[in-house]
């Protein structure tokens, strides 16, 4: 397995920040992280914009540099809730980077913020991150005021993961495919 690391953007240097912003030139990454651009205001959009907190990470791989972005947004500690997002450069997809990144992101949320309820939105269809998220235990969620679940190519699916309270210690030390097992 390749050596990877989540680098918190608030402590990242100029080189890491610059490389992360260069990833926004990739349309798939810009779609979910375009809010990082200074002209966009630097805050997550939509119903999640009134965030109590945001944790943004660069995904680094030894020998490759910055290959993706990951974020916990709208962190609501009292509710133990956050929204998760992850985008990996196309040439690194289908190599386990997304699975590793989401697992580490969830572990960070559990460890740092005590999170138990996570939501995300992904594109539907074959060859998308929908299968990855389902393998981690995320399930379809009907969201009032948003279009119904649309798993067709080009459509979006809203997903939720509810972690059991006793999973904290197991999640922090055990690698697993299904975080809810």
Buried (B, 14 or more C-beta within 10 A) or exposed (E): EEEBEBBEBEEBEEEBBEBBBEBBEBEBBBEBBEBBEEEBEEEBEEEBEEBBEBBBBBBBBEEBBBBBBBBBBBBBEEEBBBBBBBBBBEEBBEEBBBBBBBBBBBBBBBEBBEBBBBBBBBBBBEEBBBEBBBEBBBEBBEEEEEEEBBBEEEBBBBBBBBBEEEBBEEBEEEEEEEBBE
